[in-house]
Amino acid sequence: MNEPVHHELPKAQATAVRAKRGRPRVDAAGGHDPGHTIADIIAVATREFAEKGLAGARIDDIADAMRTSKRMIYYYFGSKEGLYVRVLEEAYRRIRAIEASLQLEDLAPEDALRKLVGFTFDYQLANPDFVRLVMNENIHRGAYLAQSEVIQQLNVPAIEAVRGVIERGVKAGVFRRGVDALDVHTSISALCFFNVSNRHTFSLIFRRDPDSPKAIAERRDQIVEMVVRYLRK
């Protein structure tokens, strides 16, 4: 097999090509790579909105953390509210994308259910900003999620995944009939969500450390068992 032929460029031309390749892309706003810029703004804004809510978050603080200008943020997102909606969308997009990669269809129904519940518990525990964002949006009664054109489509696969596991379990004779996939999804979310959202108040009221490895492992096992036993035939 012949080796590929490499054509040498004149030295000056080669230097110019390398310089061009080394430059970051410039967008219409005069900034660098727009994809990375948008992702970085959303990452910083996620922390800001999760910590302070929509009312308390400030575009000035986000811009300072980004070492950019408010003009750049408004260029991409239009307003603080527009940025907040994008942060919500990306928060849901991230968890749903990972859920879609779990390959539940390759597992036996009960094993698939255990994996899904365990993933939900682990994800919410590791991503408290997601929980805080959802809590903040519930304070607004979902008003900003309602403005999103993609949020409902993002969450459809989550329900379909649960429905698929249930249907396979019913067919295999291990799960009972008449269980609604959305109800199961709601129960999984509620059990895992509460474990993060109320951890501080519960630890103070009941004098129990919910963050010890032992407590986390025990609570995870309890939640998985609750859901599995609810569905068992």
C-alpha positions in Angstrom: 0.0 0.0 0.0 1.4 3.4 -1.1 2.2 5.9 1.6 0.2 9.2 1.4 2.1 12.0 -0.3 2.6 15.2 1.8 3.0 18.3 -0.2 5.2 20.9 1.5 4.0 24.5 1.6 6.4 27.4 1.2 7.6 28.4 4.6 5.8 31.8 4.7 2.5 30.1 3.6 2.8 27.3 6.1 3.4 29.8 8.9 0.3 31.7 7.9 -1.8 28.5 7.8 -0.6 27.5 11.3 -1.4 31.0 12.6 -4.9 30.9 11.1 -5.6 27.5 12.6 -4.4 28.7 16.0 -6.8 31.6 16.2 -10.1 31.1 18.0 -13.1 31.5 15.8 -14.7 34.9 15.9 -18.5 35.2 16.1 -20.8 38.0 14.9 -20.6 39.7 18.3 -16.8 40.0 18.0 -16.1 37.3 20.5 -14.4 33.9 20.2 -15.9 30.5 19.4 -19.6 31.0 19.9 -20.3 27.4 20.9 -17.8 27.5 23.8 -18.8 31.0 24.8 -22.5 30.1 25.1 -21.7 26.9 27.0 -19.4 28.8 29.4 -22.0 31.5 30.0 -24.7 28.8 30.7 -22.4 27.0 33.1 -21.7 30.2 35.1 -25.3 31.3 35.0 -26.4 27.9 36.2 -24.5 28.4 39.4 -25.7 31.9 39.8 -29.4 31.1 39.3 -29.3 28.0 41.4 -27.7 29.9 44.3 -29.7 33.1 44.1 -32.8 32.4 42.0 -34.0 34.5 39.1 -34.6 37.6 41.1 -31.3 37.6 43.0 -29.1 36.6 40.1 -27.3 39.5 38.4 -26.0 39.7 34.9 -23.1 41.9 36.1 -21.9 39.0 38.4 -22.2 36.5 35.5 -20.3 38.8 33.2 -17.6 39.4 35.8 -17.2 35.7 36.4 -16.9 35.2 32.6 -14.5 38.1 32.2 -16.8 39.3 29.5 -19.4 42.1 29.0 -23.1 42.3 29.7 -23.4 43.1 26.0 -22.1 39.7 25.0 -24.6 37.9 27.3 -27.5 40.0 26.0 -26.3 39.4 22.4 -26.7 35.6 22.8 -29.7 35.4 25.2 -31.6 38.7 24.8 -32.3 39.2 28.5 -31.7 37.8 31.9 -35.0 35.9 31.6 -33.9 34.5 28.2 -30.7 33.3 29.8 -32.6 31.7 32.7 -34.8 29.8 30.3 -31.8 28.5 28.5 -30.2 27.4 31.7 -33.4 25.5 32.6 -33.4 23.8 29.2 -29.8 22.8 29.4 -30.3 21.4 32.9 -33.1 19.1 31.6 -31.2 18.3 28.4 -28.2 17.1 30.4 -30.0 14.7 32.6 -32.2 13.4 29.8 -29.2 12.8 27.5 -27.5 10.7 30.2 -30.7 8.8 30.8 -30.9 8.0 27.1 -27.4 6.5 27.2 -28.2 4.0 30.0 -29.2 1.3 27.5 -32.0 0.0 29.7 -33.4 -2.1 26.9 -30.3 -4.4 27.2 -31.2 -5.3 30.8 -33.8 -7.5 32.3 -36.8 -5.4 33.4 -36.1 -5.4 37.1 -32.4 -4.7 36.6 -33.3 -1.9 34.2 -35.6 -0.4 36.7 -33.0 -0.6 39.4 -30.4 1.0 37.2 -32.8 3.9 36.3 -33.8 4.6 39.9 -30.1 4.4 41.0 -29.0 6.7 38.3 -31.7 9.3 39.2 -30.6 9.2 42.9 -26.9 9.5 42.0 -27.4 12.3 39.5 -29.5 14.5 41.7 -27.1 13.9 44.7 -24.2 14.9 42.5 -25.9 17.8 40.9 -27.7 19.9 43.6 -27.8 22.9 41.3 -30.3 21.0 39.2 -32.5 20.4 42.2 -32.2 24.1 43.2 -33.1 25.3 39.7 -36.2 23.1 39.7 -37.1 24.4 43.2 -36.7 28.0 42.1 -38.8 27.5 39.0 -41.6 26.0 41.1 -41.6 29.2 43.1 -42.4 30.9 39.8 -45.1 28.2 39.2 -43.4 27.0 36.0 -43.9 30.4 34.3 -40.5 30.3 32.6 -40.5 26.7 31.7 -43.8 27.4 30.0 -42.0 29.8 27.7 -39.6 27.1 26.4 -40.4 25.5 23.0 -38.3 22.4 23.7 -38.7 21.5 27.4 -41.6 19.2 26.9 -40.0 17.4 24.0 -36.8 16.9 26.1 -38.8 15.1 28.8 -40.9 12.8 26.6 -38.1 10.2 26.2 -37.8 9.9 30.0 -41.5 8.7 30.3 -41.1 6.5 27.2 -38.0 4.8 28.9 -40.1 4.0 32.0 -43.0 2.8 29.9 -40.7 0.5 28.0 -39.3 -1.0 31.2 -42.8 -1.5 32.6 -44.2 -3.1 29.5 -41.3 -5.5 29.2 -41.7 -6.4 32.9 -45.4 -7.0 32.5 -44.8 -9.2 29.4 -42.1 -11.2 31.4 -44.6 -11.7 34.2 -42.5 -9.8 36.8 -44.4 -6.5 37.0 -48.1 -6.0 37.6 -50.4 -4.5 35.1 -52.2 -1.2 35.3 -49.3 0.9 36.4 -48.9 4.3 34.7 -45.4 5.3 33.5 -45.8 8.9 34.4 -46.9 8.0 38.0 -43.8 5.8 38.3 -41.5 8.6 36.9 -43.1 11.0 39.4 -42.5 8.7 42.3 -38.9 8.1 41.3 -38.3 11.9 40.9 -40.0 12.7 44.2 -38.1 10.2 46.3 -34.7 11.2 44.8 -35.4 14.9 44.7 -36.6 15.2 48.3 -33.4 13.5 49.4 -31.4 16.5 48.2 -33.9 19.4 48.5 -34.7 18.8 52.2 -31.4 17.4 53.4 -30.5 20.4 55.5 -33.8 20.8 57.3 -34.1 17.1 58.0 -30.5 16.8 59.3 -31.2 19.7 61.7 -34.6 18.5 62.9 -33.8 14.8 63.3 -30.1 15.1 64.2 -29.0 12.7 61.5 -26.1 13.1 59.1 -27.6 12.4 55.6 -24.2 13.0 53.9 -22.3 10.1 55.5 -21.4 7.3 53.0 -23.4 4.8 55.0 -26.5 7.0 55.1 -26.3 7.7 51.4 -25.9 4.0 50.5 -28.8 3.0 52.8 -31.1 5.7 51.5 -30.3 4.8 47.9 -31.0 1.1 48.5 -34.3 2.0 50.2 -35.5 4.1 47.3 -34.6 1.5 44.7 -36.4 -1.2 46.7 -39.5 1.0 47.2 -40.0 1.5 43.5 -39.1 -2.1 42.5 -41.5 -3.6 45.1 -44.3 -1.3 44.0 -44.1 -2.7 40.5 -43.5 -6.3 41.3 -46.3 -8.7 40.5 
